[in-house]
Amino acid sequence: MRVRVLYHDHCFDGAAAAAYFSRFLEDRFHPGAEFLFTGMAHTADQLFDDRLFDGDVNAIVDFKYSPHPRLTWWFDHHQSAFLSPEDEEHHRRDASGRKLFDPSFRSCTGFIAKMTRERWDYQAPDLADLVHWADIIDGAQYATPRDAVQLDAPALKLLLVIEAAKGSEPVQKIIRAMRRTPLDRIAADPEVESLFRPLYERHLRSMEIIGREARAERGVVFFDLTGHDLEGYNKFIPYYLFPDSVYTVSVSVASYRTKVSVGSNPWVKAPLRHNLATICERYGGGGHPRVGAISYKPGAIAEARRTAIDIARELKD
């Protein structure tokens, strides 16, 4: 039995969701199955290749819906979960009871834990810490900005490795470990520690670069990282550096896309006036009400900058 699990790559909640879901599936339905993991990234094309669904059982967690006939399971919690109205209608007609969606959950991992408990009477008490940290990290439930950027807790060390390590192999090793091993033991593993140390130094440099490049105006922090070798950064750095800010808009580049990131300060108590997922959807992106992103093709820096400037202007107004 081969089980293919597609998950949101370089994302703590995506990795944790893949770990929790595959543990559930092995314990409850397919003991001894071979689990294969594939990281998915938001790109300008946003297409699912048929070759992705090569398992006897195929699942997507913490990523967009696919109407592919070989898709067996799906869990997601993003407002922008559907690539088209037709996909959303296809999901509504699904009668399997195994393709579940609820954007009210802070994390997909927490969503999976609750649904598998309620619908299949499944619990994994040893993974409670994993669910707890997925909720904190994906729901931005840190007590202070310092907690979010200093990365003292084992889960936050794993977060940095998951988000910043090159390629999907380190992430998938962590996913496999998360299924049965406490987070502190995973973070203390010499291989993980060897990845963490240089990434943490890079994280400190990114704080310096963002501090130089960022400009705060009328509650919006804007910065352009396209001239720097920063493929990904801790999204809470702007709020640590500019604690009075409300929104962040940035442009960055990766090997497979140019990205506009839009976020909101989780420590602002007043209700926010903008739904960031809805704004990003206008440009072909999506996300959650408080955080979103738009992906452009590699090299489309000028287009991404125009979008970022437009969004920053809208948020300032």
TORKOL-4160 file (C-alpha; in steps of 0.2 Angstrom, whole numbers, padded with zeros to 4 digits, m for minus):
317
<pt num="1" X="0000" Y="0000" Z="0000"/>
<pt num="2" X="0007" Y="0017" Z="m0006"/>
<pt num="3" X="0001" Y="0033" Z="0002"/>
<pt num="4" X="0005" Y="0049" Z="m0006"/>
<pt num="5" X="0004" Y="0065" Z="0005"/>
<pt num="6" X="0005" Y="0082" Z="m0003"/>
<pt num="7" X="0008" Y="0095" Z="0010"/>
<pt num="8" X="0012" Y="0114" Z="0010"/>
<pt num="9" X="0031" Y="0114" Z="0009"/>
<pt num="10" X="0043" Y="0124" Z="0020"/>
<pt num="11" X="0029" Y="0128" Z="0032"/>
<pt num="12" X="0028" Y="0121" Z="0050"/>
<pt num="13" X="0009" Y="0119" Z="0050"/>
<pt num="14" X="0011" Y="0110" Z="0033"/>
<pt num="15" X="0024" Y="0098" Z="0040"/>
<pt num="16" X="0015" Y="0095" Z="0056"/>
<pt num="17" X="m0002" Y="0092" Z="0046"/>
<pt num="18" X="0007" Y="0079" Z="0035"/>
<pt num="19" X="0014" Y="0071" Z="0051"/>
<pt num="20" X="m0002" Y="0070" Z="0061"/>
<pt num="21" X="m0013" Y="0065" Z="0046"/>
<pt num="22" X="m0001" Y="0051" Z="0040"/>
<pt num="23" X="0000" Y="0045" Z="0058"/>
<pt num="24" X="m0019" Y="0044" Z="0059"/>
<pt num="25" X="m0020" Y="0035" Z="0042"/>
<pt num="26" X="m0007" Y="0022" Z="0047"/>
<pt num="27" X="m0015" Y="0019" Z="0065"/>
<pt num="28" X="m0033" Y="0019" Z="0059"/>
<pt num="29" X="m0033" Y="0013" Z="0041"/>
<pt num="30" X="m0017" Y="0007" Z="0033"/>
<pt num="31" X="m0005" Y="m0001" Z="0046"/>
<pt num="32" X="0012" Y="m0004" Z="0038"/>
<pt num="33" X="0008" Y="0007" Z="0023"/>
<pt num="34" X="0023" Y="0016" Z="0013"/>
<pt num="35" X="0021" Y="0034" Z="0015"/>
<pt num="36" X="0028" Y="0046" Z="0002"/>
<pt num="37" X="0028" Y="0065" Z="0005"/>
<pt num="38" X="0028" Y="0078" Z="m0008"/>
<pt num="39" X="0030" Y="0097" Z="m0004"/>
<pt num="40" X="0019" Y="0109" Z="m0013"/>
<pt num="41" X="0023" Y="0127" Z="m0016"/>
<pt num="42" X="0012" Y="0141" Z="m0022"/>
<pt num="43" X="0017" Y="0146" Z="m0039"/>
<pt num="44" X="0010" Y="0157" Z="m0053"/>
<pt num="45" X="0003" Y="0142" Z="m0062"/>
<pt num="46" X="m0005" Y="0134" Z="m0048"/>
<pt num="47" X="m0008" Y="0118" Z="m0057"/>
<pt num="48" X="m0008" Y="0100" Z="m0050"/>
<pt num="49" X="0001" Y="0087" Z="m0061"/>
<pt num="50" X="m0007" Y="0071" Z="m0064"/>
<pt num="51" X="0009" Y="0062" Z="m0059"/>
<pt num="52" X="0007" Y="0069" Z="m0041"/>
<pt num="53" X="m0007" Y="0057" Z="m0038"/>
<pt num="54" X="0003" Y="0041" Z="m0040"/>
<pt num="55" X="m0002" Y="0032" Z="m0023"/>
<pt num="56" X="m0015" Y="0019" Z="m0019"/>
<pt num="57" X="m0021" Y="0032" Z="m0008"/>
<pt num="58" X="m0018" Y="0051" Z="m0011"/>
<pt num="59" X="m0020" Y="0065" Z="0001"/>
<pt num="60" X="m0018" Y="0084" Z="0001"/>
<pt num="61" X="m0016" Y="0093" Z="0018"/>
<pt num="62" X="m0014" Y="0112" Z="0021"/>
<pt num="63" X="m0014" Y="0116" Z="0003"/>
<pt num="64" X="m0027" Y="0120" Z="m0011"/>
<pt num="65" X="m0040" Y="0108" Z="m0017"/>
<pt num="66" X="m0039" Y="0097" Z="m0032"/>
<pt num="67" X="m0054" Y="0089" Z="m0041"/>
<pt num="68" X="m0043" Y="0075" Z="m0047"/>
<pt num="69" X="m0052" Y="0058" Z="m0047"/>
<pt num="70" X="m0038" Y="0049" Z="m0038"/>
<pt num="71" X="m0038" Y="0061" Z="m0023"/>
<pt num="72" X="m0044" Y="0052" Z="m0008"/>
<pt num="73" X="m0042" Y="0064" Z="0007"/>
<pt num="74" X="m0041" Y="0083" Z="0009"/>
<pt num="75" X="m0039" Y="0094" Z="0024"/>
<pt num="76" X="m0037" Y="0113" Z="0022"/>
<pt num="77" X="m0041" Y="0129" Z="0032"/>
<pt num="78" X="m0036" Y="0143" Z="0020"/>
<pt num="79" X="m0049" Y="0155" Z="0015"/>
<pt num="80" X="m0042" Y="0154" Z="m0003"/>
<pt num="81" X="m0043" Y="0135" Z="m0004"/>
<pt num="82" X="m0050" Y="0133" Z="m0021"/>
<pt num="83" X="m0042" Y="0138" Z="m0038"/>
<pt num="84" X="m0059" Y="0141" Z="m0046"/>
<pt num="85" X="m0077" Y="0141" Z="m0043"/>
<pt num="86" X="m0079" Y="0125" Z="m0052"/>
<pt num="87" X="m0066" Y="0117" Z="m0040"/>
<pt num="88" X="m0077" Y="0124" Z="m0025"/>
<pt num="89" X="m0093" Y="0117" Z="m0033"/>
<pt num="90" X="m0084" Y="0100" Z="m0035"/>
<pt num="91" X="m0079" Y="0099" Z="m0017"/>
<pt num="92" X="m0097" Y="0103" Z="m0012"/>
<pt num="93" X="m0103" Y="0088" Z="m0022"/>
<pt num="94" X="m0091" Y="0077" Z="m0014"/>
<pt num="95" X="m0100" Y="0063" Z="m0004"/>
<pt num="96" X="m0084" Y="0054" Z="0003"/>
<pt num="97" X="m0084" Y="0063" Z="0019"/>
<pt num="98" X="m0065" Y="0063" Z="0018"/>
<pt num="99" X="m0062" Y="0080" Z="0010"/>
<pt num="100" X="m0064" Y="0093" Z="0024"/>
<pt num="101" X="m0062" Y="0112" Z="0024"/>
<pt num="102" X="m0065" Y="0125" Z="0038"/>
<pt num="103" X="m0056" Y="0142" Z="0037"/>
<pt num="104" X="m0060" Y="0146" Z="0055"/>
<pt num="105" X="m0046" Y="0135" Z="0062"/>
<pt num="106" X="m0029" Y="0143" Z="0066"/>
<pt num="107" X="m0019" Y="0128" Z="0060"/>
<pt num="108" X="m0023" Y="0113" Z="0048"/>
<pt num="109" X="m0015" Y="0102" Z="0061"/>
<pt num="110" X="m0027" Y="0107" Z="0074"/>
<pt num="111" X="m0041" Y="0105" Z="0061"/>
<pt num="112" X="m0035" Y="0087" Z="0057"/>
<pt num="113" X="m0034" Y="0083" Z="0075"/>
<pt num="114" X="m0052" Y="0088" Z="0079"/>
<pt num="115" X="m0060" Y="0080" Z="0064"/>
<pt num="116" X="m0051" Y="0064" Z="0066"/>
<pt num="117" X="m0056" Y="0063" Z="0084"/>
<pt num="118" X="m0074" Y="0068" Z="0081"/>
<pt num="119" X="m0077" Y="0057" Z="0065"/>
<pt num="120" X="m0065" Y="0042" Z="0067"/>
<pt num="121" X="m0063" Y="0042" Z="0086"/>
<pt num="122" X="m0044" Y="0044" Z="0084"/>
<pt num="123" X="m0033" Y="0052" Z="0097"/>
<pt num="124" X="m0014" Y="0054" Z="0098"/>
<pt num="125" X="m0010" Y="0061" Z="0115"/>
<pt num="126" X="0009" Y="0060" Z="0112"/>
<pt num="127" X="0006" Y="0073" Z="0097"/>
<pt num="128" X="m0003" Y="0086" Z="0108"/>
<pt num="129" X="0013" Y="0097" Z="0109"/>
<pt num="130" X="0014" Y="0096" Z="0090"/>
<pt num="131" X="m0004" Y="0102" Z="0088"/>
<pt num="132" X="m0001" Y="0115" Z="0101"/>
<pt num="133" X="0014" Y="0123" Z="0092"/>
<pt num="134" X="0006" Y="0122" Z="0075"/>
<pt num="135" X="m0008" Y="0133" Z="0082"/>
<pt num="136" X="0004" Y="0145" Z="0090"/>
<pt num="137" X="0015" Y="0146" Z="0074"/>
<pt num="138" X="0001" Y="0146" Z="0061"/>
<pt num="139" X="m0011" Y="0156" Z="0071"/>
<pt num="140" X="0002" Y="0169" Z="0076"/>
<pt num="141" X="m0002" Y="0166" Z="0095"/>
<pt num="142" X="0015" Y="0171" Z="0102"/>
<pt num="143" X="0015" Y="0181" Z="0118"/>
<pt num="144" X="0027" Y="0195" Z="0112"/>
<pt num="145" X="0036" Y="0199" Z="0095"/>
<pt num="146" X="0052" Y="0194" Z="0104"/>
<pt num="147" X="0046" Y="0176" Z="0107"/>
<pt num="148" X="0042" Y="0175" Z="0088"/>
<pt num="149" X="0060" Y="0181" Z="0082"/>
<pt num="150" X="0072" Y="0174" Z="0096"/>
<pt num="151" X="0067" Y="0156" Z="0092"/>
<pt num="152" X="0071" Y="0149" Z="0109"/>
<pt num="153" X="0059" Y="0135" Z="0110"/>
<pt num="154" X="0063" Y="0118" Z="0101"/>
<pt num="155" X="0047" Y="0120" Z="0090"/>
<pt num="156" X="0054" Y="0137" Z="0084"/>
<pt num="157" X="0071" Y="0130" Z="0080"/>
<pt num="158" X="0062" Y="0117" Z="0069"/>
<pt num="159" X="0051" Y="0131" Z="0061"/>
<pt num="160" X="0067" Y="0140" Z="0055"/>
<pt num="161" X="0074" Y="0124" Z="0048"/>
<pt num="162" X="0058" Y="0119" Z="0039"/>
<pt num="163" X="0055" Y="0137" Z="0032"/>
<pt num="164" X="0073" Y="0140" Z="0027"/>
<pt num="165" X="0082" Y="0124" Z="0023"/>
<pt num="166" X="0086" Y="0121" Z="0005"/>
<pt num="167" X="0075" Y="0108" Z="m0004"/>
<pt num="168" X="0062" Y="0097" Z="0003"/>
<pt num="169" X="0072" Y="0082" Z="0010"/>
<pt num="170" X="0076" Y="0090" Z="0027"/>
<pt num="171" X="0058" Y="0095" Z="0029"/>
<pt num="172" X="0052" Y="0077" Z="0025"/>
<pt num="173" X="0065" Y="0070" Z="0037"/>
<pt num="174" X="0057" Y="0081" Z="0051"/>
<pt num="175" X="0039" Y="0076" Z="0045"/>
<pt num="176" X="0044" Y="0057" Z="0048"/>
<pt num="177" X="0051" Y="0061" Z="0065"/>
<pt num="178" X="0036" Y="0071" Z="0070"/>
<pt num="179" X="0025" Y="0056" Z="0068"/>
<pt num="180" X="0032" Y="0048" Z="0084"/>
<pt num="181" X="0046" Y="0059" Z="0091"/>
<pt num="182" X="0044" Y="0074" Z="0103"/>
<pt num="183" X="0049" Y="0090" Z="0096"/>
<pt num="184" X="0063" Y="0093" Z="0109"/>
<pt num="185" X="0072" Y="0077" Z="0103"/>
<pt num="186" X="0070" Y="0081" Z="0085"/>
<pt num="187" X="0077" Y="0099" Z="0088"/>
<pt num="188" X="0092" Y="0091" Z="0097"/>
<pt num="189" X="0096" Y="0079" Z="0084"/>
<pt num="190" X="0114" Y="0083" Z="0077"/>
<pt num="191" X="0109" Y="0083" Z="0059"/>
<pt num="192" X="0095" Y="0096" Z="0063"/>
<pt num="193" X="0106" Y="0106" Z="0074"/>
<pt num="194" X="0119" Y="0107" Z="0060"/>
<pt num="195" X="0106" Y="0114" Z="0049"/>
<pt num="196" X="0099" Y="0126" Z="0062"/>
<pt num="197" X="0116" Y="0135" Z="0066"/>
<pt num="198" X="0120" Y="0143" Z="0050"/>
<pt num="199" X="0101" Y="0146" Z="0047"/>
<pt num="200" X="0100" Y="0156" Z="0063"/>
<pt num="201" X="0115" Y="0166" Z="0058"/>
<pt num="202" X="0106" Y="0170" Z="0042"/>
<pt num="203" X="0090" Y="0174" Z="0052"/>
<pt num="204" X="0100" Y="0187" Z="0062"/>
<pt num="205" X="0107" Y="0195" Z="0046"/>
<pt num="206" X="0090" Y="0196" Z="0039"/>
<pt num="207" X="0084" Y="0206" Z="0054"/>
<pt num="208" X="0098" Y="0218" Z="0050"/>
<pt num="209" X="0094" Y="0219" Z="0031"/>
<pt num="210" X="0075" Y="0222" Z="0035"/>
<pt num="211" X="0079" Y="0235" Z="0047"/>
<pt num="212" X="0089" Y="0244" Z="0034"/>
<pt num="213" X="0077" Y="0242" Z="0019"/>
<pt num="214" X="0060" Y="0244" Z="0028"/>
<pt num="215" X="0051" Y="0260" Z="0028"/>
<pt num="216" X="0036" Y="0263" Z="0040"/>
<pt num="217" X="0022" Y="0275" Z="0035"/>
<pt num="218" X="0004" Y="0277" Z="0041"/>
<pt num="219" X="0005" Y="0260" Z="0050"/>
<pt num="220" X="0012" Y="0250" Z="0035"/>
<pt num="221" X="0029" Y="0243" Z="0034"/>
<pt num="222" X="0036" Y="0241" Z="0016"/>
<pt num="223" X="0052" Y="0233" Z="0010"/>
<pt num="224" X="0059" Y="0225" Z="m0005"/>
<pt num="225" X="0072" Y="0211" Z="m0003"/>
<pt num="226" X="0074" Y="0207" Z="m0022"/>
<pt num="227" X="0092" Y="0213" Z="m0021"/>
<pt num="228" X="0097" Y="0202" Z="m0007"/>
<pt num="229" X="0099" Y="0183" Z="m0005"/>
<pt num="230" X="0085" Y="0180" Z="0007"/>
<pt num="231" X="0074" Y="0166" Z="0001"/>
<pt num="232" X="0061" Y="0167" Z="0015"/>
<pt num="233" X="0062" Y="0177" Z="0031"/>
<pt num="234" X="0053" Y="0177" Z="0048"/>
<pt num="235" X="0037" Y="0186" Z="0045"/>
<pt num="236" X="0037" Y="0193" Z="0063"/>
<pt num="237" X="0053" Y="0203" Z="0061"/>
<pt num="238" X="0044" Y="0219" Z="0055"/>
<pt num="239" X="0033" Y="0219" Z="0070"/>
<pt num="240" X="0048" Y="0216" Z="0081"/>
<pt num="241" X="0057" Y="0231" Z="0073"/>
<pt num="242" X="0042" Y="0242" Z="0071"/>
<pt num="243" X="0030" Y="0237" Z="0085"/>
<pt num="244" X="0017" Y="0251" Z="0081"/>
<pt num="245" X="0015" Y="0245" Z="0063"/>
<pt num="246" X="m0002" Y="0237" Z="0058"/>
<pt num="247" X="0002" Y="0229" Z="0041"/>
<pt num="248" X="0018" Y="0223" Z="0032"/>
<pt num="249" X="0020" Y="0222" Z="0013"/>
<pt num="250" X="0036" Y="0215" Z="0005"/>
<pt num="251" X="0043" Y="0209" Z="m0011"/>
<pt num="252" X="0055" Y="0194" Z="m0012"/>
<pt num="253" X="0062" Y="0182" Z="m0024"/>
<pt num="254" X="0065" Y="0163" Z="m0024"/>
<pt num="255" X="0071" Y="0150" Z="m0037"/>
<pt num="256" X="0054" Y="0146" Z="m0042"/>
<pt num="257" X="0044" Y="0162" Z="m0040"/>
<pt num="258" X="0044" Y="0181" Z="m0036"/>
<pt num="259" X="0033" Y="0184" Z="m0021"/>
<pt num="260" X="0023" Y="0198" Z="m0013"/>
<pt num="261" X="0019" Y="0195" Z="0005"/>
<pt num="262" X="0006" Y="0204" Z="0015"/>
<pt num="263" X="0003" Y="0202" Z="0034"/>
<pt num="264" X="m0004" Y="0210" Z="0049"/>
<pt num="265" X="0003" Y="0213" Z="0066"/>
<pt num="266" X="m0005" Y="0200" Z="0078"/>
<pt num="267" X="m0001" Y="0211" Z="0093"/>
<pt num="268" X="m0013" Y="0225" Z="0087"/>
<pt num="269" X="m0029" Y="0223" Z="0097"/>
<pt num="270" X="m0040" Y="0234" Z="0087"/>
<pt num="271" X="m0051" Y="0226" Z="0073"/>
<pt num="272" X="m0042" Y="0226" Z="0056"/>
<pt num="273" X="m0051" Y="0235" Z="0042"/>
<pt num="274" X="m0044" Y="0224" Z="0028"/>
<pt num="275" X="m0046" Y="0205" Z="0024"/>
<pt num="276" X="m0029" Y="0202" Z="0017"/>
<pt num="277" X="m0034" Y="0186" Z="0008"/>
<pt num="278" X="m0047" Y="0195" Z="m0001"/>
<pt num="279" X="m0035" Y="0208" Z="m0007"/>
<pt num="280" X="m0022" Y="0195" Z="m0013"/>
<pt num="281" X="m0036" Y="0185" Z="m0022"/>
<pt num="282" X="m0038" Y="0201" Z="m0033"/>
<pt num="283" X="m0020" Y="0198" Z="m0039"/>
<pt num="284" X="m0021" Y="0179" Z="m0041"/>
<pt num="285" X="m0015" Y="0175" Z="m0023"/>
<pt num="286" X="m0024" Y="0171" Z="m0007"/>
<pt num="287" X="m0021" Y="0166" Z="0011"/>
<pt num="288" X="m0030" Y="0170" Z="0027"/>
<pt num="289" X="m0039" Y="0186" Z="0033"/>
<pt num="290" X="m0024" Y="0192" Z="0042"/>
<pt num="291" X="m0010" Y="0186" Z="0031"/>
<pt num="292" X="m0009" Y="0182" Z="0012"/>
<pt num="293" X="0003" Y="0181" Z="m0003"/>
<pt num="294" X="0004" Y="0182" Z="m0022"/>
<pt num="295" X="0016" Y="0172" Z="m0032"/>
<pt num="296" X="0023" Y="0178" Z="m0049"/>
<pt num="297" X="0034" Y="0169" Z="m0061"/>
<pt num="298" X="0053" Y="0170" Z="m0058"/>
<pt num="299" X="0060" Y="0187" Z="m0064"/>
<pt num="300" X="0043" Y="0196" Z="m0064"/>
<pt num="301" X="0050" Y="0208" Z="m0051"/>
<pt num="302" X="0043" Y="0224" Z="m0059"/>
<pt num="303" X="0025" Y="0217" Z="m0059"/>
<pt num="304" X="0027" Y="0211" Z="m0041"/>
<pt num="305" X="0033" Y="0228" Z="m0036"/>
<pt num="306" X="0019" Y="0237" Z="m0044"/>
<pt num="307" X="0007" Y="0225" Z="m0035"/>
<pt num="308" X="0016" Y="0228" Z="m0018"/>
<pt num="309" X="0015" Y="0247" Z="m0020"/>
<pt num="310" X="m0003" Y="0246" Z="m0024"/>
<pt num="311" X="m0008" Y="0235" Z="m0009"/>
<pt num="312" X="0003" Y="0246" Z="0002"/>
<pt num="313" X="m0006" Y="0261" Z="m0004"/>
<pt num="314" X="m0023" Y="0253" Z="m0001"/>
<pt num="315" X="m0018" Y="0248" Z="0017"/>
<pt num="316" X="m0012" Y="0265" Z="0021"/>
<pt num="317" X="m0028" Y="0273" Z="0015"/>
